[in-house]
Amino acid sequence: MNSKNRLLTLNILISGHSHLMNSPKLTAITGELARIDATSRIAQHSGWLLAVLHTTRALDTTLRELLTAKSWLQPSDYSLGDYMKRLLIKGALSQGEKEAWMASIVNQRNKYMHAAGEMPDRVRADALLSEMHACLAVVLSNP
């Protein structure tokens, strides 16, 4: 699936989800998805780094809003890793899914956001978006 179609699918999944459709953050989340598409017009590494940033911001806020709507969010939960742990505890993710997405999303994001000189290429930025899509498809399919 190309990134435009993936973003359209994510927009539909998120906007149509019963726990998210009335979220006060829905506009911010869909705005992040739109920014992912806009990064394709920015030259190489800077655009790909921005794609990683917007992808993970959209995921972070979506998971936080979902956990909040389900009354699963704890005061100590403030990061993607915490949200993944909480989803595991509540049975919305399996241990294998959590570990896989920690490696393919959270650890990748941390590498690019916290280490000077680390830059994704187009393949890595697209892979992160693909993993985000897979993660949300699983999490949002749980009642």
N, C-alpha and C positions, 0 to 999 in steps of 0.2 A: 504494500500500500504506500503510495507516495505521501509526502508530508502534508500536502493540502487536504487530501482525503482523510488522513489521520486526524488532523486538527478539526475538520468538520465533524467527524465521528465523535471526538472527545467533547466538542461543544454540545452535541446532541445528548451524549451520555450524562454529562454534568448538568446541563440546563434542565433536562427532563427527569432527573432523579428526584424522587419524592422528598428526600431529606435536604436537598440542595436548592430546589426550584424557588423557595422563598427565602433563601439565605441573603442577608444584607451584603454578603461578599460576592454574590454571583456575578455582578457586573465587573468587579475587580478580577475575578478568575477568568471570565471570558475575554477581558482585556489583555490578560497575560497570554492567552492562547493566540490572540490577534498579533501580539508583539512577536511571537515565535515566527509567524509567517513573515512579518516585516524584516526580520533579521536576514532573510535570504537576499536582500538588496544591499547589505553592508559587506564590504570587502572582507573576504576570507576569515582569518582568525578572530578578528573582533566580532564579526557576525556570528560565528560559531560559538564563541564564548557567551555572547548575549543570548543565543538560543538555549544554551544550557541554563543560564540564569532564569530566563522566563519559563522554561519547562519546569524547573524544580520549584519555582515560586508558585506556579499554578498548582502543582501537585501538593505542595506544602499547605497552601490555603484550602484546597479542596478537602484534604484529609482532616485538617483541623475543623473545618465546618461540619463535616460528616460526623466526626467524633463528638462535637458539641451537640449537634442535633439529636444524636442517640444517647446523650448524657453519659458518654463513655470517657470524655476528656477529664484528666486529672490535673490539678494545679501544677504538678511537676512536669507535665507533658508540654514541651515547647519546641521540639525539633522533629524532623522527618524520622529519625531513628526512634524517638519516643512514640511517635504515632504508629510506626510499624510494630513496635513492641505491644502497644495497646491493642492493635488489631489482631495480633497473635493471641493475646490473652482472651479476647472476646470471641475468638473462633472465626474471625473474618479472613484470616490468613493462616496458612499452614506454616510450620517451622521452615520447610524447604523454600516456600515462596518468600517468606520474610528474609531468610539468608540470601537468597538470590537477588532480591531487590535492594537489600542493603549493599551488596557488592556492585550491582550494575547501575544503581541510581545514586544512593546516598554517598557511598565512598567515591564514586566518580565526581559527583558534584563537589564534595569536600576537596578533592584533589585540585580541581580547577578554580575553586573559590578561595582557597586558603594557601596556595603555594605559588609564589611569584614565578613567572615564566612558564607555568603549565598552561598549555593551550590545546583545546580539542580540535580535531579536524572535522570535516563534514560528516564522515562516516560515524565518528564517535558521538557527535551532536545528534545525528539522526537515530542512532542506536538508543541513546538516552530517551528521546521522545517515544520511540517504539516501546521501550521498557515501561515508561510512564503510562502509556496506553494500556499495556497488558496489566499492570498493577491496578489501574482504575477499573478496568473491565471486571477483574476478579472482585475487588473490594465493593464496587457498586452493585454487583449482582447478588450480594448477600443481603437478606432482608434486614 
